[in-house]
């Protein structure tokens, strides 16, 4: 199934191959990439702009990227993150080109890589530890409210970038114990 990028929703994608297959689309040249999303084989159609960005990164075999189609006002662009680092981001360019503010979404946002409650709890625990660590030695009052505010800020940024621990692998079900043969039907 072809993956369609939804505006301002990051998608984690693994590229088994470094190039896409050229195809003429309704709006010009497109490049079909075979990709993996959450372990499922899918494909994306990259327009010429996205294809150029991917080739200039450069894209590597089995590269995992977080790709977000961003919109500010009437302008759109891309944000691409590799290993937690933004390697391409049109945000600044779009913000300076469009003076009006983008309306905030009033509906629940769909997240294709929705984390588990356990992943969110572990992330918050790490953010609390980071908040305490960053506040130590500053000489300022170390109040619970201040630590909570710092931890929440770190958590929101980490959540937006998808910096969770990997989902735990499901444990295999134990094999049933073999039952001994029934000796009732032995003829002697």
C-alpha positions in Angstrom: 0.0 0.0 0.0 1.3 3.4 -0.8 2.1 5.6 2.2 0.8 9.1 2.0 2.4 11.8 4.2 0.0 13.6 6.4 0.9 17.2 7.2 3.0 17.7 10.4 2.9 14.0 11.4 6.4 12.4 11.5 6.7 8.9 10.0 9.6 6.5 10.7 10.7 4.9 7.4 13.4 2.4 6.6 14.8 2.5 3.0 16.1 -0.9 1.9 17.3 0.7 -1.4 18.9 4.0 -2.1 17.0 5.1 -5.2 13.4 5.2 -6.4 11.9 4.1 -9.6 11.0 7.0 -11.9 7.4 7.3 -13.0 5.4 10.1 -14.6 2.6 11.2 -12.3 -0.3 13.7 -12.6 1.8 16.5 -11.2 5.2 15.7 -12.9 8.0 13.2 -12.3 7.7 11.0 -9.2 10.0 8.4 -7.6 8.6 5.2 -6.2 10.6 4.0 -3.2 10.1 0.6 -1.6 10.2 1.2 2.2 9.4 -0.4 5.5 7.1 1.2 8.1 6.7 -0.6 11.4 8.0 -3.8 9.8 5.5 -3.7 6.9 6.6 -3.4 3.3 5.1 -0.2 1.7 6.1 2.3 -0.9 6.1 6.0 -1.1 5.9 8.3 -4.1 8.4 11.1 -3.7 8.0 14.3 -5.7 11.1 15.7 -7.4 11.8 18.0 -4.4 11.7 15.1 -1.8 13.7 12.8 -4.1 16.4 15.5 -4.5 16.6 15.9 -0.7 16.9 12.1 -0.2 19.7 11.8 -2.8 21.6 14.8 -1.4 21.6 13.4 2.2 22.8 10.9 0.7 20.3 8.1 1.3 22.0 4.8 2.4 20.8 1.2 2.2 18.6 0.3 5.2 18.7 3.9 6.3 16.0 4.7 8.9 14.7 8.3 8.7 11.9 10.2 10.4 10.2 12.2 7.6 7.6 14.9 8.3 5.8 16.9 5.6 5.5 20.3 7.1 3.2 23.2 6.3 3.3 26.8 7.4 0.5 28.9 6.0 0.2 27.9 2.3 3.8 26.7 1.9 4.9 23.1 2.4 8.3 21.5 2.8 10.1 18.6 4.6 11.9 17.8 7.9 14.1 14.7 7.9 15.7 13.3 11.0 18.4 10.6 11.0 19.6 9.1 14.3 17.9 11.9 16.3 19.5 14.7 14.3 17.7 16.9 11.8 19.6 16.4 8.6 17.1 18.5 6.5 14.6 21.1 7.7 12.5 23.6 5.7 10.9 25.1 8.9 12.9 28.3 9.0 12.6 28.9 5.2 8.9 28.4 5.4 8.4 30.6 8.5 10.2 33.6 6.9 8.3 33.1 3.6 4.9 33.0 5.3 4.1 35.8 7.8 0.7 34.4 9.0 0.5 31.8 11.7 -0.6 28.3 11.1 -3.9 27.4 12.9 -3.4 24.8 15.6 -5.1 21.4 15.1 -8.2 21.0 17.3 -8.6 17.3 16.7 -6.7 14.3 18.0 -3.5 13.8 16.0 -3.0 10.3 14.4 0.5 9.0 15.1 1.5 6.0 13.0 4.3 5.0 15.5 2.2 5.5 18.6 4.3 4.7 21.6 3.1 2.3 24.3 2.3 3.5 27.8 5.4 1.7 29.1 7.6 3.6 26.5 6.1 6.9 27.6 6.6 6.1 31.3 10.3 5.2 30.6 10.7 8.4 28.6 9.2 10.5 31.4 11.5 8.8 33.9 14.5 9.6 31.7 13.3 13.2 31.3 12.9 13.6 35.1 16.5 12.4 35.6 17.8 14.8 32.9 15.9 17.7 34.6 17.4 16.9 38.0 20.9 16.5 36.4 20.6 19.8 34.5 19.4 21.7 37.5 22.1 20.5 39.9 24.9 22.9 40.6 23.1 26.0 39.3 22.7 27.4 42.9 19.0 28.1 42.3 16.2 26.7 44.4 15.6 23.1 43.4 11.8 23.0 43.9 9.6 20.1 42.7 7.6 22.5 40.5 10.8 23.7 38.7 12.0 20.1 38.1 8.6 19.2 36.8 8.5 22.1 34.4 12.0 21.3 33.1 11.1 17.5 32.8 7.9 18.3 31.0 9.7 20.5 28.5 12.3 17.8 27.8 9.5 15.2 27.5 7.5 17.2 25.0 10.6 17.7 22.8 11.6 14.1 23.1 8.1 12.9 22.3 7.9 15.1 19.2 11.1 13.6 17.9 10.1 10.0 18.8 13.0 9.3 21.2 11.4 6.3 22.9 13.1 3.1 23.8 12.2 0.4 21.2 9.0 -1.5 21.8 9.7 -4.7 23.7 9.7 -7.8 21.6 6.8 -10.2 22.3 7.8 -13.1 24.4 7.3 -16.5 22.6 4.6 -18.7 24.0 6.0 -21.7 25.9 5.7 -25.0 24.1 3.4 -27.4 25.8 5.0 -30.3 27.7 4.7 -33.6 25.8 2.3 -36.0 27.4 3.4 -39.6 28.0 1.8 -42.2 25.9 -1.3 -43.9 27.2 -0.4 -47.5 28.1 -4.0 -48.8 28.1 -4.0 -49.8 24.5 -0.8 -51.9 24.5 -1.8 -55.5 23.6 0.5 -57.3 26.2 
